[in-house]
Amino acid sequence: MPLYECRRCRHQTTLSAGTVMAGTRTPPGKWLLAIWLVSRVPDGISARKLQALLGVTYKTAFLMLRKIRSIITQTDDRLPLTGRVQAIGIRFWRSPMRIKGIDDGMPAVAAWELSEEGKPLRVKMKAMGGCDLLEKGNYLRGLEEWRKRHAKTPDLELLHVLDRWKCAMLGNWFDEACRWINRVYCGVSKRYLHTYLDEYCFRLSGKLASNRESGNGEPGGLKPIEALLARWCMNMRAARTEGMILPPRTIPWLVRAAS
């Protein structure tokens, strides 16, 4: 990209400064294609497929997808659910194999914002670390922690596991998210689960918005989700995602050596 210099202070910058493309040598056309694929492909896209389509290395494709998911997570965290909201504690399940006696499910919260007619408007699925939401003693405490960060409404219904039937469709969507992550990415670690859930909810909420638009007969009322994601990526940089859910790892022998 061309380099621009201020006439007064001589500060040099590029058009990609302050965007998701900052500090990268990948052409903007490949970035826009990656944004379009993340937005429009129903099953999303893995780093291997993106590598083949863009003609870049696997490391470049992996970092591009990671930055785009980081932008989605940042924006989703800034848009809490409002109005009438229902939330349930749930577990992410991994496949295809499980060891008997060991439950590797990762706790998460699935919630949706409902209209006055009871139709879903937006969906949030957030991985929760630090406490097991499905244990009887910590369930409500975990939902309250989620409420402080992701819901700004007095009309919030925190449902118990036994009341999942009240929002069966939300539970089915979460199961579909689990199947999608296991099918496309062969499972993910606990550290990055929240970014993949945010990507799934981004496309799901866009689909719900387009269905409302077509149902109301108002053409051009809502922007396509690929244009929305492109605007997000052009307005902010990708943030580090390692410490968003889990605390930094501590190596005991390294701590003893330092002391």
Phi, psi and omega in degrees: 000149179294151180257130180250145183231134178288137182290332183273302186263354180065021177286133182256140181207171177234171179292339182273355180297134180081009178241179179294341182271004183298133177077014181245152178257005178286133182301148181300328180299322178289326176295316180295324177294320178296319178297319179296319181294318178297326184279320194256331181290124186303320182267009185073194181212139179271168181294327179296315180292320179294323176301316181290323183286323184268342183072036179243176178284163179296322180297318179296315180297319180296316181292324178297313179295322180294321178292319180296317177296326178297321178295317179299317180294316179300315181291320180296323179293335180274353182242082180291159177287143179230176179071217179275122185230138172238138182223143177226147171276140188207172180237140171276129180250143180252151180225167009263350188242145174226144176274133182298135178088354180239120179260112183263017181294141180255128185293144180208168176235129176248133183213157175218155177258127186252149175278179178296333178274000179086015179265141182291135178255311179222156182230139173231135173228116186236130173286140183239126177249161175100331178211148181274109186292337184271357172282139188302321184286334186252359188298304182293326178296320178295320178293324177294321176296320177295321182299321182296330186263329194234005180221128177239073183201143174281342183265070182240127180249110178269109187270142175282164180303322182290342181263019182297337181297339179292336178225059184298323181295323178296318176296323178294322177295321178294320176298322178293324176297320177297315179297321180296315180296319180289326183283315186275320187247002180058038179087159179224165178277165181295331183293325186248009182300321185297327181290323179288323176295322178295322178296318179297316181293328178299313179289323180294316179295324175295322177294319178297320179294319179293326177294321177295321180296314180291328180288328180276349181069036181245087180293140177078011182283331183235142180284146174301149185291333178291324176291324179295315179294322178298320178295319177299314184293331180277349184253355182205158176270158176284137179260159175293140185244001185296319187260018185282332182243309184260147175289159179302143180287141180245127179263113187303313184293331178288324178295317179295322179293323180290327180279000000 
